[in-house]
């Protein structure tokens, strides 16, 4: 199996567009179909061909409880709606009081949906098919290739076949196929359940706890507790406030990434809080607001860190001078390890570069360097 494929999958998950949840739903659906060893899978020309209708059915099942929930669970940024949202809500409302998702699923799999709702389900399937082909299948993989359809390739649709009822067979028969390279099929076959979360350590841990409780605890509650972090946004605000106060006291107003002087300065994480919940003082550096906003959750490149080493060290030394005990304790644990604290400057810069390079190259996070024309 090609090691590069696993690296590509990691980059796709981390770096491909996250404007909607389509990417995640496409990967999850593909993995589920492969893990289920669907008999509809066909192997030809180094690609695996899968009926799009099977994926459409998966998306109906994934998104149904989200739009049937009493709580709003956003699936797209902003106030826009997903292209198929209205139809799916109509289907959920129809089955409300009739058994909900499980009855809808059984109708699709066995007897076909009721004539009362069949036209809406057909419209929903048509919109899902169009969305899949125009959006995630078209764009997924752009973080690793400039080509569209670089992984998922819609194949020529089959001729529409008239059926007497709207069910799973209707979906398989009417929406053609898509294909993925065989090496991605192999990767999803081996590690797919870990990628989709079915066999992740968190899920298995939560599952054990639920069973040990005699199934009295909901798995969602257990997962929430397992995912709780001791490092919070409140801690982040406190650390930033500490550094911000020091900067104002010393009259420091230079952006660490550009050297630009400004009367406004923001303290932000070098390695973003969303990536690594670390509020150590060494991981906090001042930047011009516009630069900080441009950086967001991207990772500074090793080249940028090296070029701004003098400025980074200046601020680190300021922190070391003022908060020596805390600063040296934090930098030793996070960046120095067993190395001598006396040589902390050179070692810490190198380790920071290595950590950022790892996040970019191995974990697929977006690299970042400032655009100099946006420095002010």
Protein Blocks (a to p, Z undefined) as FASTA:
>chain_A
ZZklmmmmmmmmmmmcckbmmlmmmmmmmmmmmmnopakbcceehiacddfklmmmmmmm
mmmmmmmpmbdcdfbecjbdcfklmmmmmmmmmmgonlpjmlmmmmmmmnopafklmmmm
mmmmmmmmmmmmmmmmmmgoplmocbehklbccdddddddddfbdcfklmmmmnopaddd
fklmmmmmmmmmmmnommgmklmmmmmmmmmnoomacfklmmmmmmpcfbdfklmmmmmm
mmmmmmmmnopabdfklopacfbdcdddfbdfkloccfbfklpccddfklmmmnmmaccd
fklmmmmmmmmmmmmmmmmmmmmmlmmmmmmmmmnmmacfklmmmmmmmmmmmmmmmmmm
mnopacddddfklmZZ
